[in-house]
């Protein structure tokens, strides 16, 4: 089995008597997008800070490996393998976009020639060449975010932590950022994403974990998570009243909802192929064909609210940001 890009067991962190993380296990394959969801104060930023060596894990934590390097034994090797784009831009607005890039190249000890070549390539990749000579303070929010990620890529990291990278961006800029993230993954980069936009996690992530009260409440693909909450159903619509009545008898409705006016039946379903086949087989056996079949599954909003209790504040992390 290929070694994961990130692996952690029993990750813990507390501030005083406030436990922010209470035993988090992570295993993230290389070249994938992993999204960590959770309400404000759940501990998302704390996880990123620990895995990126910005703060130390708490007492009682298990082993942590990032990029194949032991975080405790070789934090410098971890730093060399990763890039971090935080919630707040690292862009210096007093200098130009190009100067921001060259400053980052200097921090990575690139030669002058290599630094200029890398800066030019990344500015072009992120569609910032025309603005390269302008002060970064004149950039739009989307441009600053693109420059921020371009600066992160100067060291050619294979793992990137993106902590709420699209917060405050307009929908067009957010979709542009999604394209950038997909491009990074296509190049084999692993992306650890925290976000409060559930649509963003649904669009981008191979796996999603919901963090609540210091623990992982659930983890899986978007489709897997959507199946763990109730509310999924199949709706059958008929144009022939006789077929509608026959279907209601054949399906032994039970908990199903019938709409005599719309000639439709709504049956609870998890949306899986097996569940759909069972419904269709019963219709086929009775010689009945529905005119329309639609499948409705819960979205990540439903999952989020089912797994978290937004009414209960968890201020420990907020206090240390």
N, C-alpha and C positions, 0 to 999 in steps of 0.2 A: 504494500500500500504506500502511495506517495505521502511523504511527510507533509503535514498541514502547514500553511503559511503562518497561522497563529494557533497556539494551543495553550489553554490555561485550565487549571483545576483548582477548585475551592478558593476562587479569588475573593479576598475580603478587604474591607477598608472601613474604618470608623473614625469619627471625629468626636473625641470625648466619649460620651455614652450613646452617641447617635451612630448606629450602624448604617452606612451608605450601601455597602456591598456585603452580602451575607452568604458567600459560598457560590460563586459563579463559575460554571464550566463552559468552556468555549473550544470548538475545533473547527477551524475555517480553512477549507481547501484553497490551494493556490489558484489564482486566475479567476476568482469568483467575487461577487459582491455580497457582502454580509451586512444586513441592516439591523441596527439596534433601536428599537422603539421603546417609548416609555413617557409617562407624564413628566412635567418639570420637577426636578429634584429627585428623579428616580435613580440617578447614579450613572447616566450615560456618559457624561463628560468625565467623570471619575474613572470609568473603565478606559476611555481613550488616554487619559493622562498616565495611568499606570502602564498600559501596554506600550506607550511611546516614551517611557522612562522619565516623564516629567515629574511624577511623584512615585514614591515607593508603595508597594502593596502592603496591606495590613498584616498584623501578626496572625499566624494560623493559615495563611494562604499556601496553596500547593505550588507546584512548578509552573513556570510560564516560559514558553518558547515563542519567539517572534523571528520569522525569517530563518529558522533553523538554529538560532542562537539563544542560549539560556539568558534570560533577562537579568537574573541576579548575578551570574558569573561573568557575563560579557556585555554590559549595557552599551559599550561603545560600538560593538559590532551590530547591535540592534539599531542604534541610531543611524549607522551607515546604510542600513537596508530599508529604512522607512522615510516617508515624508508625511508631514502633518499640516493640514489646513484647518485652522480652528474656527470657532463661531465668529470671531472678530478678525477682520482682515489684517494681515501683517504688512500690507503695502504702505510704504512711506509716501504720503501725498505731496511732500515738499520737493521730491525729485521726479524725474521722468520714469515712464515705464521701463525704458531701456536701462536706465541707471539702477532701478530696483533689481532688474535681472542680473546686471553686472556685479552688483553688490553681493547677490546670492552666489554668483560664480566665484567671487573672491573667498566667501565663507567656505566654499567647498574646495578651495585650493586649486582651482583650475588655472591654467596658464592664461595670459591675456588673450592669445589667439583662440584658444579653445573656449574661453568664456564668451568671447564675442560671437563665435560661431554658434555655440549652444543657445545664447540669448536670442540671436536672430532666428534660429530654427524654431524655437518655442514661441516667440512672438508671432511668427508667421502661422504656426500651427493653431494658435488661439485667436487668429484674426485681429492682431493688435499691432501689426507693422505700421499702419498709417498713423497710429496714435503713439508710437514708441518714443517720439521726441517731445511729447507733451507732458506737462506735470500730471502725475497720477491723481492729484486732487480734482482735475477736470474730468475724470472718467466717470461714466455711469456706474451704478451698483453692479450691473452684470459684467462690465468691463473690468472693474476692480476684482471681482470674484475670479474671472478668467486669468487675470494677471497673478492673483494669489496662487492659483493652482499651477500656473506656468512656473512660478518661482519655486514651488514645491518640487517640480520635476527636474530642476537643474541637476540635482545629484543622481538622477536616474534611479529612483527608489523602485523596488519591486512590490512594496506594500505601502498603501496610502491611507491615512486616516482622514476622513472628511467629516468634521463635526458640524452638522447642520449647515451644509454648504450653500443652500439656496434660500435661507431665511431672509426675508425682505425683498427678494427678487420678484419682478413681474412675471406673469406666465410665460411670455416669450423667452426671457432670459433663463427661466427655470428649465424650459425645454432644451435650450442651447446647452445648459450645463449637463443635462441628462445625456445628450449626445457625446459630450466630452468624456463623461464617465464610462459610457459604453465603449468608446474608442480606447480608453486606457485598459479596460478588461480584455478587449480584443488583442491588445499587445501583450497580454499575459500578466498584467498588474493585478494584484489583489486589492480590493477596495473595502475598507471597513467604514461603513456609513452610519452616522446617527442622524435622525431626522424626525421632525414632528409632522411632516407631510406624509400621510399614509399612502396617498396616491404615488408618491415618489418611491417608497419602498416597494409597492406593488409593481411599478414599472421596471425597477432596476435590480432588485435583490434576488439572488438565487436562494438564499435562506434568510429568514427573519426571526429575530428573537424579541419577545416583549418582556421588558424589565419592569418589575413592580415590587416596591418595598424591599429592594436589595436582592431580589431573587429573579431567576428566569421563570416567568409565569408560563410561557409556552415557546416552542421553537419549531420551525419547519418552513417549507416553501409557502408562498402566499396561498396557493390552493389548499394545502394541508391545513393551514391555520383557519381558513374560511369554513372548513368542514367541521370544526370543533365547536362551533356555536350554533344554536338552533335558529331556525328561520328559513332554511332552504326549502324550496318546493318546486314542483312541476305543475305547470298549468296546461290543461288540455282544453281546446276550444272546438266546438262542433257547429256545423250549419244545419244539420238534420236533427230535429228534436228527438226522433226515435233513436238515432245513434247515441245521442247524449244520454237518454234514459237508460239505454242498454249498457252503456259504459259505466254509468253510476252503479248499476247492479253487478256488473262483471268485476269491478274493482273493489267491491265490498268496502265502501268508502270509510267507515269508521271516523277517523279524525279529519277526513277531507272536507273541504268546503265546496258546496255546490252553488252555482249562480244560475238559476233557472232562466233569468231574463237574458243573460249573455251566453247561455248554453255552454258554460265552462265549468270545469272541475279543477280544483287545486288540491294537490296531494303533497304531504310532507315528504321531502327527499333530501338526501345528502349530495345529490348531483353526480354521484359516481356512475360509471358505465354499468356496473352490475345492477344498481338500483333502477336505472332507466330501462335496462333490458327486461327486468322483472315486470315493470309496468307495461311495456310494449308487448311482452309475451302473453300477458293476460288479455290484452286487447285483441291480439292476433287469434288467440284460442277461441275468443267469442266472435270472431269475424267482424271486428269493429275497427274502423280507421278514423283517427282524429284528423281534423282539418288543419290544426295548428298545435304545435307542442313547443313550449318555452320553458327553459330551466332558469330558476332564480336561486343564486347562492348568496350568502352573506358576504359583505365586503369587509375590508380591513377596519373600517370604522366600527362595524359591529363587533369584530374580534377585540379591538382595543378597549371598547367600553365594557365588554363582557369580562375581560381579564384584569382591568384596572379599576380602582375606586378613586375617581378624580376628586371626590369630596373630601378625601383624607389627605392633608398636606404632608409632604416629606421634605422638610426644609433643610436637612443637614447639608446636602450638596450645594444648595443655593447660597448658604451662608459662607462658603469658602470659594465661590467663583470670583 
